[in-house]
Amino acid sequence: MIMNLVEVKEFSFAYPECSRKVLDHANLKIEEGTLNVICGRSGCGKSTLLRQLKTVLAPVGKSEGEIFYRGMPLSGIDHRTQSQEIGFVMQNPDNQIVTDKVWHELSFGLESLGYDNATIRLRVAEMASYFGIHQWFYKNVSELSGGQKQILNLAAIMAMHPSLLILDEPTSQLDPIAASDFLGKRAAVGAEQRRVLAPLALGPLHGTPLPIRQQEKVALTVKDVEGRAFVPAGGGCYDACFDNVHITPTISPGRSEAPAHRR
């Protein structure tokens, strides 16, 4: 029997001073060993939902419902376990980098978790080689391009061997070439390690075609507030195969209900 790694049950969320809910009775199941994508129009609550899956990143507001991780309430999972097992790549790579050197950024998470030097060296070398980072291993982070910084973020998280990897529109601030390179690296990780890449939130309004194929299973189909079925735009396709596509509705026509500074 396949275990649900993540299960969201009747979850609702509203930001402070907002009259309407950003998430309203959301339900979601992520099975272990699957690749999932959450898509939807800009401002529909994708990032808000993703951040709920790691309590340290959850936005301030009023929430109802339950979120489970490996069958246990997420709120009861300690910070160390979440840091090690739940990886999160943010939209803006500069918001996630905390050290000044590439090699130190790769090892920072492992050092924080208290791994021994031998394990740290092995995992850092493994990720540097796998992602091609060895070519700029000793550079200052400030010298890197946006695409290199995002690949560095992904590699640093993968060095901790997470069970759940969440990518929150990681290509939104990258040019097409850098975005393609990043998605290629992400696809390779998924194909080789079969970790849960859940979810890759790529909206069609961000200039990147959504990687959906006709044979892929659509786990959830919803309509927007105007009653129209949401159909992903594009038609482009990457070399990754997703097991589930979760489509979220918009909150209101043309805008997000969340305050601008909290998006």
Secondary structure, DSSP 8 states (H G I E B T S, - for coil): ---EEEEEEEEEEE-TT-SS-SEEEEEEEEETT--EEEE-STTSSHHHHHHTTSGGG--SSEEEEEEEETTEEGGGS-HHHHHHHEEEE-SSGGGT--SSBHHHHHHHHHHHTT--HHHHHHHHHHHHHHTTGGGGTTSBGGGS-HHHHHHHHHHHHHTT--SEEEE-STTTTS-HHHHHHHHHHHHHHHHHH--EEEEE---GGGTS-----TTS-EEE--B-TTS-B---------S---SEEEE---SBTTB-SS-GGG-
